[in-house]
Amino acid sequence: MLRRYQEGDVGTAMVVMMVAVMMIAFFSPWGMHGGGRDSHKSATPPAAEANRSALDLLDEQYVRGEISREEYLRKREDLTTPR
């Protein structure tokens, strides 16, 4: 096989290179399967995230336990009271 490659058979080398590139693409965090450390995060695209209202963001903070009930109610009142 090595002798055929040395004689100009590039097909085998191309197959080996394609397999190597596919393996790197599949197993890397940026690969085809979308894995990696951040794969558990929300799949919400940044554009859709920007379109959420302040109340939606507040609701999510409360659901995640980032703010207390009292703080949630106070902020919700601030957001829903007409100015």
Number of C-alpha atoms within 10 A of each C-alpha: 8 9 8 11 12 9 9 8 13 11 11 13 12 11 11 11 12 12 12 12 11 14 13 14 14 15 14 14 15 12 14 13 12 14 14 12 8 9 11 9 7 7 7 8 8 8 8 8 10 8 9 10 10 12 13 11 12 19 15 13 14 16 13 9 10 12 15 12 12 9 13 17 14 11 14 15 11 11 13 9 7 6 5
